[in-house]
Structures are given as C-alpha cells and as structure tokens.
Amino acid sequence: MSEHVDVRALLDPELRGILDVFELPTMDAQTVAAIRSAPFPAQPLSDAVERTQHLVPGDPSVPVRVHRPVGHEGTLPAVVTIHGGGYMIGSYDMDSMVLDRWCPAMPLIGVSVEYRLAPETASASTA
C-alpha cells in the first residue's frame, strides 16, 4: 500500500470541492490496521431471521450471507447490501442488525456481501 493516496485527484473536478468540507483521515497501512482491529458494535440478533452462509465462485470466492424471515417460504423480494468502508475496512456483519429488522418487517430476503478488501486484493491481483 502506498504511503498516501490523494483521493481528490481521483474525483471529477466538479466534485473535488465537496471534499474540502470534510476532514479526511490519512489512510495508511497503520490506520487501516488500527480500524480493522476495533470490534464492530453489534446488538444480539433475533430468532425471527434465519441466516445462511454461501460462497459465490470466483478467484477468490466471495462469501455472502442470506437473511430470510422465519416462517416465510417461497419467493420474496430481495435487498442486496454491500457494507460501507471504502473497500478497505468493514464486514458484512455490519449489515446484520438492519437486515434483522427489515427481513421480518417487510418481509424480504437480505443478501449481504463480504467483498474482498483492498489493498491486499489489489496488491495480489497486480503481482
């Protein structure tokens, strides 16, 4: 991972000014490691949702978690979530609490994706 990435240079010039109102942390290897080591705050999940783990084939395969309201068989609408974290931090565990509420309330199926995090994946694919 490079020492510093200037995200402003990666944006369309019209959007660069938006970042001026935010104080962005330096995302170096040490900062990413510190953020990843902190536990994500979570509440206990209900028994109203069944959660199953699946792997989407690929190189490497991608884990997904399917949340289905208990007692609802057959076809339901679905929501796919891709957790926040700038493709560097976070986990699909971040979506479990919201899908625990949404799935039985609407009812729907929630699919949360555990995507491959950078910079490790980016480094591996360019090696």
N, C-alpha and C positions, 0 to 999 in steps of 0.2 A: 504494500500500500504506500502510495506517495506520502510525503510529509504533509502536504497541504493541497487541497483541491479548491479552486476558486469557482464556486457554483454560479456566480454571477456571469462568468464568461460562457457558461453553458446554456444560458437562457436567451430567448429572443430579446433584442434590445428594448422593445416596448415593455417587457416585464421586469427588467433588471431593477428599475426604481422601486418596485414593490418590496424587494428585499431590504432596502435602506431603512424601512420602518421596523425591521426585526433585528435583534441581536443574535446572530447565529454562532453556536459554539464551534470551535475548531474540532473537526472530526479526524483526528489522527488515530493510529493504532492503539495508543494508550487510552484515549477517551472511549473508543468503541469497546475495548475490553472491559473498562470500568462499567459502562452502561449495561453490557451483556451480563455482567456478574451480579447485578442487582436483581432481586426477585421481582416478578411482576405481581402487583397486588391483585388478589383474587378472593372472591367470596365462594362459599360452598355452592355447588351446583345442585339443582333439584333432581328429583326422580321422575319428573314429568317429561324428560327428554332422554332418548336412547342415543348414545354416541358410539360410532364405529370408525375404526381406522382403516384406511385404504392406501395403496401405493399406485400412483399413475406412472406407467412405464416411461422410461427415458434414461438419459445418461447424464447425471444420475436420476433415479426415480424421484418423484415428488410426493411426499405424504400429504394426504388430505383427511380431514375429519368430517364425517357426515353426522348431522344432528337431526333426529326425527322425533316428532312428538309421540309419546307413548299413546297407543290406542288409535292411531290414525294410520290405516293401511291404504295401499293403493297410491295413486298419483296425487301429488301435492305440488303447488308452486314451489320454486326454489330460489334461494338467495345465495350467491357465491360471495364470500368475503376474502379479501386479501389484506392481511393486517398491515398497519402502518409501521413505519420505522425506516423509511428511506432506503429499503432494500439492504440495510446493514444491520439493523437491530430488530428485536421483536420476535414473536412466535404466534402461531395460530391459536395458542392458548389465550391470547388477548381477546379473541372473538367469542370465546366460550360463554362468558357471562351474558352478553347481549343476545346470542342465539338461544341461550337457555330461557330467556323471556319471550323472544319473538316466536320461536317454533310452536309452542303450545297456544299462544295467544292468537295467532293469525289464521289458522295453522299453516305451517310451511316447513320445508326441509332447508336446513342451512348447511352449506358446504364451505369449510374454511381451509385455506391453502397454506401449507408450510413451505414457502418458497425458499429457494437456495439463496443464501445471503452472500453479498459482496463484502469485502474484497476477495474472500477465499475462492469463490466460484469464478469470479472474473480472472483471478490470477491463474487458476487451474486451466481455464479454457484458452488462455493466451500462451501457456507454456509450451 
